[in-house]
Amino acid sequence: MRRLRGKAVLAGLVALAILGGGVGAALRSAPGTQGGALTDRAGATLEVRGFNTASNSKNAPDGMPKLTEADVEREHVDYGTNTVRFLISWRMVEPEPGRYDTAYLDRVETMVGWYAKRGYSVMLDMHQDVYSQFGDPPLGGNGAPAWAVHTDGLPWKPNPEMWELGYLEPAVMRAWDHFWNTTGEHPELMEHYAGAWGAVARHFADVPGVYAYDLMNEPYGGTLQGPQFESGPLTRLYQLSANAIRQADPDTWICVSPQAMGTNWGTPSGLGRIEDPRSGDPRIAYCPHLYPLMLDLGSGYNGSSRAQIDTTVDLWRGNALRTAHRLGDVPIILDEFGLDTTQDGALDYVRLVLRTTDDMGAGWIYWSSDPGSWGPYEEDGRIRNLVDVLGASAPKP
């Protein structure tokens, strides 16, 4: 959830309303560092630092980012990154029920190879925002294929200034309720989603460089929110997907993310434990996001906002560590954080997040590699100020 403005206070109030029993959890002591270690298949520890690639793929007809191998090389040299969270889409993996697009997966594999050639570890992220771009009317998001969108004729209105509030539109809420089968009418949708992950795992199980599958970007529960959603249908979906993946791939890490609304702002998660069906130690990682509400509302990291953001980051740290401990002392990857680095104090905020993840023993992946005010390069290709913090020669915070 990025770039909220003014009226997004409404979304903040929604998040506060869904905390349920989470306030007590936020006050309990947290472990100092994560308990689990992220390792490669040979047992060597993985240090995760990189960018998300790339939001311009979300609604592209071929599902692919505007990316060249030269772009990958330049990022590697300028920023010294060793990880990428590579966005893929359910609409592309399974364009028709039960039919998997191997040509799309081949295109993804080609780009994965560009990163692997340079020693990168690649996380494949099944991305969504506002459920889907399809529907009647179209929902204005990305992710689910047209055949998996059921809105029952409910309305949807675009909000160009705050796309995140699209989650609260009746058509989007109903589409999510059908996906999670809260309505009792579409039990097949979660099964299909898990099956799509099985297809991805069959394709990439032996592809060099792929180290993790991120099961869903920023899940949203529709009318079911908070711990009831996370411990119920979200945990069930993750278990179904993990089971499907392990039928083809016993070794790649499986990343599970909490409900975005609330946990992105530092509140506790009610996500349930996922049992890894592989033989040997589990390879499950906890992969939350971090977007302090004050930054989302347009404040810089300065003045009174600075203290509030510091508090948010501290709460986020404690709650992430507690959740990882409850899930089985699993490793943590912060696989989205970022901001408009033209804002006051922006680079100081990035340094704060890097110090926090370093103290936790967690990995980090910045949003995103797209050019512009959030990214590593300007639209015209010039390197941006982010290099002063994330660059290959930048001092550790």
Rosetta blueprint (number, residue, H / E / L):
1 M L
2 R L
3 R L
4 L L
5 R L
6 G H
7 K H
8 A H
9 V H
10 L H
11 A H
12 G H
13 L H
14 V H
15 A H
16 L H
17 A H
18 I L
19 L L
20 G L
21 G L
22 G H
23 V H
24 G H
25 A H
26 A H
27 L H
28 R L
29 S L
30 A L
31 P L
32 G L
33 T L
34 Q L
35 G L
36 G L
37 A L
38 L L
39 T E
40 D L
41 R L
42 A L
43 G L
44 A L
45 T E
46 L L
47 E L
48 V L
49 R E
50 G E
51 F E
52 N E
53 T E
54 A L
55 S H
56 N H
57 S H
58 K L
59 N L
60 A L
61 P L
62 D L
63 G L
64 M L
65 P L
66 K L
67 L L
68 T L
69 E H
70 A H
71 D H
72 V H
73 E H
74 R H
75 E H
76 H H
77 V H
78 D H
79 Y H
80 G L
81 T L
82 N L
83 T E
84 V E
85 R E
86 F E
87 L E
88 I E
89 S L
90 W H
91 R H
92 M H
93 V H
94 E L
95 P L
96 E E
97 P L
98 G L
99 R E
100 Y L
101 D L
102 T H
103 A H
104 Y H
105 L H
106 D H
107 R H
108 V H
109 E H
110 T H
111 M H
112 V H
113 G H
114 W H
115 Y H
116 A H
117 K H
118 R L
119 G L
120 Y L
121 S E
122 V E
123 M E
124 L E
125 D E
126 M E
127 H L
128 Q L
129 D E
130 V L
131 Y L
132 S L
133 Q L
134 F L
135 G L
136 D L
137 P L
138 P L
139 L L
140 G L
141 G L
142 N E
143 G L
144 A L
145 P L
146 A H
147 W H
148 A H
149 V L
150 H L
151 T L
152 D L
153 G L
154 L L
155 P L
156 W L
157 K L
158 P L
159 N L
160 P L
161 E L
162 M L
163 W H
164 E H
165 L H
166 G H
167 Y H
168 L H
169 E L
170 P H
171 A H
172 V H
173 M H
174 R H
175 A H
176 W H
177 D H
178 H H
179 F H
180 W L
181 N L
182 T L
183 T L
184 G L
185 E L
186 H L
187 P L
188 E H
189 L H
190 M H
191 E H
192 H H
193 Y H
194 A H
195 G H
196 A H
197 W H
198 G H
199 A H
200 V H
201 A H
202 R H
203 H H
204 F H
205 A L
206 D L
207 V L
208 P L
209 G L
210 V E
211 Y E
212 A E
213 Y E
214 D E
215 L L
216 M L
217 N L
218 E L
219 P L
220 Y L
221 G L
222 G L
223 T L
224 L L
225 Q L
226 G H
227 P H
228 Q H
229 F H
230 E H
231 S H
232 G H
233 P H
234 L H
235 T H
236 R H
237 L H
238 Y H
239 Q H
240 L H
241 S H
242 A H
243 N H
244 A H
245 I H
246 R H
247 Q L
248 A L
249 D L
250 P L
251 D L
252 T L
253 W E
254 I E
255 C E
256 V E
257 S L
258 P L
259 Q L
260 A H
261 M H
262 G H
263 T H
264 N L
265 W L
266 G L
267 T L
268 P L
269 S L
270 G L
271 L L
272 G L
273 R L
274 I L
275 E L
276 D L
277 P L
278 R L
279 S L
280 G L
281 D L
282 P L
283 R L
284 I E
285 A E
286 Y E
287 C L
288 P L
289 H E
290 L E
291 Y L
292 P L
293 L H
294 M H
295 L H
296 D H
297 L L
298 G L
299 S L
300 G L
301 Y L
302 N L
303 G H
304 S H
305 S H
306 R H
307 A H
308 Q H
309 I H
310 D H
311 T H
312 T H
313 V H
314 D H
315 L H
316 W H
317 R H
318 G H
319 N H
320 A H
321 L H
322 R H
323 T H
324 A H
325 H H
326 R H
327 L L
328 G L
329 D L
330 V L
331 P L
332 I E
333 I E
334 L E
335 D L
336 E E
337 F E
338 G L
339 L L
340 D L
341 T L
342 T L
343 Q L
344 D L
345 G L
346 A H
347 L H
348 D H
349 Y H
350 V H
351 R H
352 L H
353 V H
354 L H
355 R H
356 T H
357 T H
358 D H
359 D H
360 M H
361 G L
362 A L
363 G E
364 W E
365 I E
366 Y E
367 W L
368 S L
369 S L
370 D L
371 P L
372 G L
373 S L
374 W L
375 G L
376 P L
377 Y E
378 E L
379 E L
380 D L
381 G L
382 R L
383 I E
384 R L
385 N L
386 L L
387 V H
388 D H
389 V H
390 L H
391 G L
392 A L
393 S L
394 A L
395 P L
396 K L
397 P L
